[in-house]
């Protein structure tokens, strides 16, 4: 259909009337749609461009569908696409347009190219996933984001114990109901009873046939793993929380900005943000944009539920890799410090006070193993809902709890979907005098084993001593057995001889056409026992002609040469996985282990989820092999380590089949041989008895771990974001924190906080000093002040921040004014997070007119009595504030522009007892980041620094010719590289301290 005809077909009476009036169309009856339509169709001045502007966005989408144009995107982009079908505009958000812009932005050619990757610069590149995803709101919009969804309830299948002790089980009614259905079927017939699916009144069970009812009843009598509280816990209720984007990262943007001294706005697209307008960002979860890999802080249970309920990602994950705590011992489960891997299970000083991760470790196991099993089952259940029908889940575990994990996976995925239990070597024996455990295990289950995606992994055949390849051809056509010397030097022997092993020529089955005598080498050979040969008479003759048969011990064999296919399928025993390189994280998994799992069940572009991030090994491996990834952790420390690992990583550039399609188009594989004739490429011919006997070309096997690599190109990680389920440091929930506490929930929070402060009166100060408050009590008539106390003879007012947000500037101002009016001597703000502006105001005694301090509260105080061993002196502490200076740089930009630089002096720590400020040197922080054009919504890391580390060394070596050595000195120091200020002239500095806490400072830079 032509464009104008489609527009007229979509137009209603009102739109046609406006068009006729605007274009001065004569002779049309304004009361008749048909008359107006005919007049507009005939009028030459009624061109599509003039008509389409009158339509609404919905109507323009209808027009696009009628003419066969992609209907996605906003009205302006749609109109441009309809009027200029071959031109892609910058505001076009269609799939096709996004793909074209992504290719153009990253330097990807429109036609497949085998030589030029997506370039960052000379000799470096990154992959771009041309896939769209639901966009999440940015952290700065949390106040305005109004979408709320109820908690989601997930029900478990009811189970009975093996003895069918009906009276002792809460599911007796279910069993009796099923028996009743079966009994009714015997008298009424299946068609009558199951005319409609039958549902149990207890909920969660629905059967549609007699066979299904019998199967369900039978399953109730199967043995199952039981633990305290399982029978009573038939369902879980998970909060449905949105995910907010806190940070956007791109190694490409960092390098590009430094190389060309670009303002951040010029590299905005490199962060993968989609370029949505502010009103579209407020409508998050309603729009799609470019895919970004994702690192998420939060309870994995809530995160997975959010992916399911807010983003509709059920059935979209191809692989889930879970590395849960191996047990209930604290020290083996997580690492509390960024730079220190030593963890003690008995030392509370190692306990990180983060609500997201405390719930996952140590005292979360109130009932020990029982709680641990409930924790794991919940997460496996939600993971199953995310896995695609062709997907797989891998759970890594030690032998201590292997049997429990198998039982849980059997229960959730079904024993019929068990694929393999892989054991891999983790250490050498210590020669303790007893049998030692040197392996860990990976339990592999499929969502549906009959449909699972599987890519075979091959390893070179084990040859030499102990192998079956002990024969070789002689020049005269006869054969011989290898000597001991030849076996010992097998590589040389195989390179110079046609080495083979025997393969039985007799089939395991019976085929009538393959039963006949074979005359060979002076003898006659026949099959016995009802078996036949593996090929026909003609096939045998071809094998003879090719010298593929030999007789041994009165039997006839086929010669299987090592060169036919020098590889064999990898089994479930991996003995070559001991990692010799240093670890970043206390429980870091060897990359090779996850790599093999990933290659067996995914293709480039597939989505991988790891709800147990650790040091980010799964994300790292997924990035290496061009898989999309989401990784989740409940602690900030592993995310800090993973962020560093990915930002500074380098990867091989594997050639893409179709660069215009991105990684999802697959890798290029080629056949290659070295000088000795060994197969070293990704395509290897597999010569078999069948192909030889039938004179067919051999099948080409793909070795998925050997794609074609483009040399001389350094690939870096693609753009990724850091998200969280919890309130960010710079945000606040206005409903909870912008005024006097109201409502039962807020009042309960303040009462609880007052009681906690009364029991834990000690504030930790720099230098291991303490300040003790006394006479703590609730205030009676104050509006913003929640409690009061005595501080060394001084009256102190206390304000508690919201339970799920940050302390705002307005709260600080109003509380300061009230405290001054009521003549308090000091003012303390206790909170889980604080806005940068609020923190600055607290430091300004002149504006508040009394000394004030911000006291960080360990968030686990909101977790009831789970932390039974929490030391009172560790609940409250004074946190640092980044001390930074922004100044003009000596160097000028490429066009003579004024450049700026930022110096991190350190972290300021305020001591309210002495009213003095102490400082931690900037070189002693693990990481700090710079946003050179901060918009208040999301932190975009223009430069990232890892002081006193060699984190950037890999990139430095790879890109030595492209950057001055001083660049890498800056990125490992406390002074930024010179940069061009953005249009907002506002910068933000985020410091990551030793415990992974994020401390943000925002500076407005004057002209």
N, C-alpha and C positions, 0 to 999 in steps of 0.2 A: 504494500500500500504506500502511495506517495505521502509525503509529509503533510502537505496542506489538507489532503482528504482526511488523514488521521486526526488532525487538529479539529477540523469541522465536525467529525464524528463524535469527538469527545466533548465539544462545547455544548453547554446548556443554553437555555433561553437568555439568562442574564448576561452570560459571556458574549453571546452573539449580538445582543442589543448594544452592549458597550463597544463591540468591534465595529458595528455599523455606524454608531454615532461618531466614534473616533476617526473613522476613515471616510465619513460623509458618503455612505453608500445610499444611492437613490433607488426608488422603486421597490423597496422591500417592505412587506407588511410586518410591522414590529410585533404583531400579535401572533404571528405564525413562525414556528421554528423552521419549517420547510422553506418558507419564502425567504427568510433571512439567510438560511444556509445556501440556497441557490444563488442569491445575490452575491454573497461573499465568494462563492466558488467561481463566479464569472468575473468578478472584479480583479483586474490585473494589479491594482495597488494593494489588494489584500494579500500581501506576501506572508509566508510562514513566520518570518521574523516579527512582523507587526502583530500577528494573531497570537503567537505562542506566549508573549509576555502577559497576556490577559488571563491565561490559565493559572490555576493553583498548582502547587507542587505535585499533589496527587494526580491531577489531570495530566500534567507533563509526563509523569511516570507511565500513565495509560497510553499516551501517544508513543512513548519510546517502545513499549511492548508491541504496539500495533505495527510499527515500522521495523521491528527486529533489532532495536538498539538496546544496549545494556541499561536497565531502568534504575540502577543503584545510584545513590548520591543525592546531593541537594539540587534545588531548582536551577540555580545559575549554571552549575556544572552540566546538568542534564540538557539545558537549552543550548549551551555551547557545543555539546556533543552531537545534538540533533542537527544543528545548523552547520557544524563543521565536523563531519564524521571522521575525517582523517587527521584532525588536529587535537592534540591533548593539551588542555589548559592546566594551569597550576592548581586551580581549585576543583578540578575534576576528581571525584572520589570513587569512581567505578572500579571494579576489579581490573578491567583492561587498562584503564588509565593509571591506576596505582602501580600496576606491573610495569607499564611503560615508564612512568616517572621514577620508579625504583631502579629500573635498569639504567635510565639516563643519569640518575643521581650518583650511582655507584660506578659509572663507567662501563656498564655491561652492554655489549653490542646487541643490536636487534636480531641479527642473524647468528646462528651458532658459530662460535669461533673456537678453534683448537689452540690458539696461541695467546690470546689476550684475556686475562682474568679481570674480575671487577677490581679496578685499581684504586689504591689509596694514593699511591705515588709511584715512583720508579721502583719496581721490584717488591711491592707489598700489596696485599689484597684481603678481602673478606667476602664471605658468602652472604647473599640476601635471600631470605625466604619470602617468596612472592605469594604469601598466604595472608588472608585477612582474619582478624580476631576481634571479639567484642572488646571495646575500649573501656578501661576502668577510670573512675574519677581520680583526679590528682589530689594530693594531700591538702593543698591549700583551699580546696572546695568542700572540705568536710562539713563545715557549718551550713553551707547552702545545699548540700546533697540530702534530699528529703526521702529518697526511696527506702522503704523499710519492708522487710519480709518476715513472716513468722518463722519460728524454729521449725526444723524439719524432723519428723519422727521416722526412724528406721526400725522395722520389726525384724526379729530373728525368727527362724523356723523353730518351732517347739521341738523338744527332744525328750525322750524317755530313757531311763537306764536299761541295761541289758536284761535285767530280771523282770521288767514290766511290772514294777511295784506300783500299781495304779493308785492305791490309796495314799501313797507317799509323794505322788507327783502332782504338780499344779496343772498338768495338761491331761488329766484323766478325762475331762469333759471332751477334749478334742478327740481322743482315742475312741470314746464311746460314740461320738457323733459320726466318725468314719465307719465304725462297725455298723451303726444304724443305717448309713447309706448303702453299705454293701448288702445288708439284710433286706432292705427295701427293694434293691435291684433284683434280688432273687424272687420276689413275689410280684412286683409291679413291672419289672423290665427296665433295662437301661435307658431306653428312649424316653420313658415316662419320667424316671427319677432325674435324669440329666437333660431334660428338655431345655433347661437353662443351667448355666454353671451354678453350683451350690457353694454358698459362703458360710463359714463358721461364724457363729454369733460372737465368738471371742476375738474375731478379726485376724487378718494376716494370713488366712488359709482359704484358698479357692480351688475347687476341683471341678473338672468338666466331664469326667468319664469314670466308669467303673475301674478301669486300669489305673487311672491317676489316683483314685481313692485308695486302692489296694497298695499301690507303690508308696503313697504317703504313710499309710499305716505300717507297712513293712519297714520304712525308714525309721520310724519311731522306736523300733525294737533293736536297731543296730547299736553296737557299742559306741560310746562317744566320750569325749573328754569333759569332765565336770570339775567345777571349782566353786568355792564359796561365793554365793550371790548370783551364780549364773542362772539358776532356775527362776529366780525372782526377777531377773533382768531380761524381760522378753522384748524390750525395745529401748532405744536410746533417742534422746531428744537433743538435737544439735542446733545451737544458735545459727541463724542465717545472717552472716555479717558481710558487708561489702569490703572489697579490697581497695586500698588507696595507694596510688603510685607516689612514692616519696623521692626516688632518685631515678635519673636516666643516665646511662653510661654508654660510652662508645669510644673504644680505643682509637678508632679512625678519626673521630671528632677531635680527640686530644692531639693526635699527631698532626692532623690537618690544620688545626688552629695554631699550633706552635710553628709549623712550617711556613704558613702564609700570613701569620699575624692577623687572622680574621676575627672580626667580632663574632660573638656566639650566634647571633641571628643568621649569619651566613652559613653556619654549619648546623642549623636547627634540624634539618631533615636527616642528618646523620644519626640523631638520637632515636629515630623511629617513632616520633610522637604522633604522626598523622596530621599535624597542622590544623587541628580542629579549632573552630572559633569558641569563645568563652561560653556562649549559649549551648553549643553542642557538648562541651565538657560537662555542663550542668545536667545534660541529658545522658550521662554516662550509662553504659550497659544497653543503650538504645542504638548506638552507632558502631560500625565496624571500621577498623583501620589497619595499618600495616602490622604484621606480627612482630612482637618483640619477645625475646626470651625473658624468663621471669625468675626472680629470686624473691621469695616471700617470707617475711617474718611473722610467725604466728603458730598457734596450735594446729598441727596438720589435720586434725579432725574438722575444725572449723574452716580451714582453708579448702579442703576437698569438698565440703558441703557448699561453700561459696562458689566453687567452680561448677558444681552441679546445678545449684538453684539460681544463681545470678547470671551465670554465663552459658548454661545449657551445654556443658561439655561432656555429658554422659555419653559413653561409647566412642570418645574421640582420642583416647590415649592408647598408643600402640604398645608401650612398655611402661611398667611400674617397677622400680627397684627400691626395695625397702631394706635398710640396714638398721634394725631397731636395736635398742640396748640389748646386749647379750644376756643380761640378767638384771638383778635388782641392786647390784653394787654400784655406788655412785661414781667412783673414780674411773670405771671402765666405760662410762656412758657419755661424758662430755668434757670439754675443756673450758675452764673459766677465764683463761688469760690468752690474749692474742699471741704473745711471744713466749709463753711458757707451757710446755706440754706435760709437765709433772703435775699429777693430780692425786690427792689423798682422799680416800673414802671416809676417813675419820676426821678430817680437818674442816671445820666450818668456814675457815678463811677462804677455802676454795669454792664455797657455794655462791654461785651467781644468783642474785636476787631478781630474777625476771619471771613474771607470771606466766609468760608463754612457754618457758622451759622447765620451771620448777614442777609444773603439773606433769611433765613427762619423765621426771627423774626422781630418784631417791625417795623422799617421804611421800611421793605420790603413791608408792606401793604400800598403802596403809595395811593391806592384808598380805604383803609380801608377794609371793608368786601368784596368788589369786588375782590381785589387782593388776599385776603385769599381764596376765593372760587376757583379762577384760580389756585392758588398754590396747593390746595388739589386735584382738578380734574386731574391735570397733573400727580400727583404721583399715584393716584388710577388707571389711565389709564395704566401706565407702570407696576404697580403691577399686573394688570389683565393679562398682557402678560406673566408674570412669573408663574402665578398660574396653577397648573396641572388641567386636566379635572375633577379630583375627589376632587380638593382642595377648600379651603374656604378663605375668607378675613373677618377680624374683624376690625371695626373702632370704637375706643372709643371716646366718646364725651359727653359734658354736655348738659343740656336742652336748653342752649342758642342758639346752632347751630345744634341741632339734626335734625330739619326739613330740613335744607340745606344739611346736610350730606346724609340723606335718598334720597333726590332728585338727588344728584350727583351719588350715588351708583346705583340708578335706571337707570340713563342715561348710565353709563359705563357697568354695569353688567346685566342690564335688570331687570325690576320688577318681572319677572317670576322666577328669581334666588334669590329672597329675602327668607331668612330662618327664621330669628327671630330678634326681638329687645329686648335685654336683659337689664333689669335694676338691678343695684346692689347698695347696701347701702354703702355710704362713710362716713357718720357721723351721730351722734345723733342730734336731734333737739335742738336748743339753746334756745327755749322758748322765742322767740323774740316778741311774741304777734300776729304774722301773720303766715300764712301757709308757711312752710319752705320746701325747696328742699333738700332732704337728699340722693339723688341717682344720679348716672351717668348712661350712657347708652352705650351699645355695639351693633352696627349694624352688623349683620352677613349675608353675601351673599355668595353664591356658584358660582364657575365658571360655572358649569352646574348642576343644582339642581337634575336632573334626574340621574346623575352619581356620586354625591358627596359621599365621605366617611363619615360615621356617626357612632359613637360609643356611645350608650346610657349611660348616667350617672344616677346612682340610689342613692337615699337618703332613709334613714329609714322612714317608714310611720309615720305620725303624729298620735299619739295615746293619749289616756287620755281624758281629758275634751274637748268636742267639736268634737271628732272623731266619726265615725260610728261603731267602735268596742265596742259595748255595750252589747253583749250577751256572754254567756259561757255555756258549757255543764255541766249537772249534772251527778253524778256517775251512775244514773239509766237510762241514755240515753235521758232524757228530757233536756230542756234548760231553762235558766233564764236570766233576765236582770240584769246587774251589779248594785250594790248599789253605792251610791255617794261616800262612803268611798273607795270602790274598785276602782272606777274611779280615785279618787285623788291619790291613791297609785298604779298606773297602772303597773309599772314595776314589783312589787311584785305579783300583780294579774295575769299578763300575764305569769310569771314564774311558777305559780302553777295551772293555769287553761287553758282549751282549749278555748281561747277567739276568737270570730268570729263576722263578720258583715253579713248582709243579702245581697245577690246578686240575681238579678232577673233571674228566670229560663226561662223566655220568651225571645225568640229571637226578634231582631228588623226586621227580614225578614221573608220569607215564604219558608219552605221546606216540601213537601207533606208527606215524610216518618216520619216527626217529629210532626204530628198532631194526637193526640190520648188522651183519658181521662187517668188521673192518680188517682188511689185510694191510699189515704195516710191519716193516722191518723184519720180514721173514716169518711173521706170526699172524694169527687171526684172533681178533678180540671181539667179545660179545658182552652185552649187558646181562645182568642177572637180577633176581629178586623183584621182577616186575618193573624194573626201571628202564629208562631209555637214554639215548645219547642227548647231549645238549644242543645238537644241531642236526640238520638233514644230511643225506648222503652227499649232495652237492656241496654242502658246507664242509663236510669232512675232507672232500677232495681239494677244496681251496686251502684248508688248513695244512694238508700234506704238501701242496705246492709251495706254500710259504714257510715250510720247515717249522711249523708250529706244534707238531706232535712229537712225543718221545715215549718210549716204553721204559718202565722201571718196576722191577719186582713182579712181573707178570701182569701188569696193568698198564693201560694207555692213559696218558696225561696230556694236558694242554700246556704249552709254554707261556707263562705269564711273565713277560719281561718287565723289569723295573722301569724301563723307559716308556712302557705302555701308559702308565699313570703312576708317577712316583709319589702319590699322595694317598692318604687314608682319612676317613672321617674322624673328627675329634670325638673322644669319648667323654664320659662324665668324671674322669679323673685327671686333674691338672696338677702336675708336679713341678711345673716351671714358673710358679707365681710368687716366689719369695722376692720381695722388693728390697733392693740394696740402697736405694736413694733415701735421703732424709725425708721425714714426714713433716707436714705442716700441722697435723691434727692428731690427737692422741689415739683416735680410733679410725684413722684413715685407711680406706680400702685400696689395695693395689689397682691401678688403672687397668691393667691387662685383664683382670677378672671381669670388671664391668664391661669392658670393651668387647669381650667375647660374647657375653650375654646379649649385648646390644646388637652386634652384627648378626647374631642368629635369628633375631625376631623382628628387626626393623629394617627399613630402607631409608636412604637420604630424604630428609623432609618430614619424616614421621615424628610424632610427638612422644617425648619421654618425660615421665614424672618421677621425681624422687622426693618423698615426703620426709626424708631424713638426710638433710643436706650434708652435714659434717663439713669436711673441707671442700666440698663441691666437686668431688671426683666424677660423679655421674654427669653433672653439667659440663665439666671439662671434657670428658669423653664424648658426650653428645655434640659439643662444639667441634671437636676434632673431626667427627664423622658426619658433620652437616645434618644432624638431627635437631629438631626444635626441642626446647627443654623448659621445664618448670621445676624448680627445687625449693623445698620448704624446710625451715628449721625454727625451733622454738627459742633459740638462743641467738643473741647478736654476735657472739664470738665466732662461731663457724661461718656466719654470713660475711663477717669482716674478712675472714681468711679466704673464703670463696671469691669474694669481690676482687681481692688483690690477685688471686691466682688467675682469674679469667682476664682481668684488664691487662695483665703483663704477659700473658701466654702467647706463644707462637705455634703455628700448626703448618703441616704440609698443605700445599694447594693441590687438591685432586682435580683433575680435569673433568669438567661437566659435559655430559652428552649434549645438552642444550643450554648454554648460558642464559638465553632469553627466558627459559622456564625455571631457572634457579636450581637448587639442589634436588628438588622433587623430580626433576627430569632424570636423575641418576648420574652415576660416574661412568667414565670411559674405562674400559678394560681392554688390554691388548695382549697378544701372545708375544713373549720375548724369551730368548735363550741366551745363555752366556757362552763363553768360548768353548766350554766343555760340552755344550749341548743341553745343559740342565735348564729346566723350565723356571724362569724367574719372573714371568709376567702374571697378569690376572686372568688370562684365558689359557687354559691348558687342555689339549686334546686327550680324551679318555678312550683309549683303544681297548675294546673288549672282545671276548670270543665271538659274540654275536656280530659285531661290526666287521671283524676279520673274516668270519665264515661267510657272511652275506656280501662281502666286498663293498661295504658301505663306508662313507666317510665317518670318522669318529665324532662323537658328540664333544662339544666344547664345554668344559666345566668352568664356572666362574668362581675364582677365589676372591670372595668379597672383601678380604682384608688386603688385597693387592690392587687397588685402583691405580690408574695412570697418574703419576705425579709430575707437575710442571716444575722443573728445577729453577732456581734463581728467584723464586717468588716467596716472600714471607707472608703468611696469612695470619691475621689477628682475629680475635673474637668479634662476632657481630654485635649490634646494639642489644643491650638488655636493661631491664628496669629492676628496681628494688621496691617491693610493695610490702604492705603490712595490714593485718587485721586490727591493730590497735591504734590509738590516737598518736599522731606524730608529735615531735617536740614543739613544733610551731603552730599547732592547731588546738582548738578547744571546742567542746560541745557547749554552745551558748546556753542551752536549756539547763545544763547542770552547773555551769560555773560562772554565769554572768550576773550574779546577784545573790541575795540571801538564799540559803538552802530552802528548798520547798519540796513537798511531797515526802511520802514515807521512805522511798528509796534513798533520797539525799540525806534525810535526817538520820537514817540508819547508818549511812556511811560516816557521817560526822561523829555520831555517838561512838561508833567503832574506833575511829581514828583517835578520838579523845581517850578512850580506854587504853588503846595501844600505847599512846604517848605517856599515859599515867603509869603503865607497867614498864615501859622502856624509855626512861627519862634521859638517856644518854645520847648526846650528839657527837659523832666522830669528827675530829678536826684534823688538819694536816699535822704530820709528825707524830701520829699515833696518840694525840692528845684528845681529851674528852671534855665536854661541857654538860653539866647535869642540871636539868630543870626540876623545880619542885613546886608543890602546891598547885597542881594542875587541875583545872575545873572548867566546866562550860560557862560561857558568858550568859547573862540573863537577858539584857535588853539590846544588845548590839545587833546591827543589821548584817554587817559583813565579817565581823570578828567572831570566830567560833569558840575560842577558849582563851584562857589566860593562865599565866604561870609566873613563878619567881625565878629570876636568873641572877644569882649572886647578889641578891638584895635589890635588884631592879625589877619593876613590873614589866612583864612581857606579854604582848598580845599574840595570839596564834590564829592563823588562817589555814584551812585545809583545802587543797585543790580538789577538783572533781575526781570521782572514782574512775572515769574512763576518758579523761581529757587532760588538757594542759591548763596551767594558770595563765590567765589573760592579762593584758596591760590594764584593762578597765577594772578588773578585780583588784589588782595591785594598787591602782590609784585610789579607788573608793575605800579600800581597807586602810590605806595609809592616811587618808583624810580622817576617817573615823577614829583610828588609833591616836592620831595627834589631838583630836578634839577631846577624847577621853583621857588624855594625858598619860598614855603609856610611855615607858622609856625605850622599849625595843619592840620590833615587830618581826615575827618569824612566819614564813610561808612554807608549808609542808606540801609537797606534791610529787606526783609520779612523772610529770613533764611540765615544761614551762615555755611560753612563747619567747622568742628572742627579744622582742620589745619589752615584755614584762621583766625579763632578766636585767635588761639595761636600766629600767626604771628603778628596780630594787637597789642597784648599785649607786644610784644618784640620791644621796642623803639630802641634798638641798631641796629637791623637788618633793620628797616624801616628808621632810622636816623631822625625821627621826631615823636612827640606824635600823636597817632591815637586812635580813639574810634569807636566801632560798635554801631549804633543806630537802635533799632528795630522799624520798621514802622508797624502801625496797618494796617493789610491787607485790611480793608474795604475802604482804600483810592482809591483802584482800582475799586470801585463799583459806579462810577459816583456820582450823588447827592442824593443817597438813604438816607444816614445818614445826614439828614438836621440839626440835633441838636448836631452833634459831637463837643465836645469842642476842640478848637485848641490846648490846652495844653496837650491833651491826644493822639495826633496822633503819636508822637515820644517819645520813652523812651529808656534809657540805660538799657540793660538786664544783668542778672547775668551770671557768668561763674563758673561752679562747681570747688571748691577748694578741690582736693582729693590727698591723699598720698597712694601709694602702697609700702608695706614693707614686709620683711620676718616675718612670724609668729613664735611665740615661740614653738608652737606645731608642731610635725612632722607627716608625713603621716603614713599609716598602714605599709609600708615597709621602713620607715625611710626617705621618700622623704621630700624635703624642701617645706613647704607650705607658701603661701603668704596671706596677708589680705589687705583690702582697708579701709581707714578711710575717711569719708566725713566730712570735716571741715565746709563747708558751701558754700554759693554762694558769689562770689566776684562781687562787683558793682563798676565800675570805674566812677569817677566824673571828666570829662574833664576840668571843670572850675578850680578845685584845683589840678588836676592831682593826686588825692589821691584815694585809693581803700578802700571801706567799705565792710563789710561782714555781711551776714545773717547766723546765726548759722545753722548747718546741722540738728539739731533736730527740726527746725521749718519748714522744707520742708515736704509736704504731703507724698512724695514717692520718693525713689531713687532705681535704679536697677544696677546690675553688670553683665557684660558679661566677663567671664574669659578667653575667647579665641576669640576675636573680629576679624572677617574676612573682615571688611569693606563693606560687602554687606548687612548684616541683623543683627540686634541686637537680640541675644539669651540670655534671662534673666536667668542666672545661679543662681542668688540670687535676691530677691526682698524685700525691706525694707519699712516699714510704721512706721516712728518714732512717738513716743508718742501716739500710738494707740493700741487698743486691737484687731487689725484686724486678727491676727494669733491665737487668743484664742481658737476658735473652734477646729482647728487642734491640738493645744497644749493639750487640754483636751483629745482628741481622741487618740493621739499618745504619751501620757505621758510616757509610758513604753519604747518607742523606741528611744527617744531623750533626751539628757541632757537638763535641763532647760536653760542653757546658750545659746543654739541654738536659742530659742525663744526670749531671751533678745537681741541677735544680730539682729534678723530680725525685732525687734521693735526699733532699735537704729541706730547709725551712723558708726559702725565698722562691717565689714563683718565677716562671719564665715571663718576660714582658708580654703584655696582652693589650688588645684594643678594647676599650670600654664599650659596652652595649648601649643601646638607646636609653635604657632606664637609668644608667649611671649608678647602678646599685649592684654590689657584689655580696656574696655570701661565702662564709668559710665554715666548713663542717669538720670537726675534729673527732676522731675515733680514739677513745682512750683504751687502756689495757684490758678492760672488761667488755669492750665492744660498745660502750655507751656512746651515743652521738650527741655532740655539743655544738650548737649552731650559733654563729654570730653574723649579723647582717650590717653592712656599712653602706651609707650613701656617700658617693664620691663627688665632691664639688668640682665644678669645671675648672 
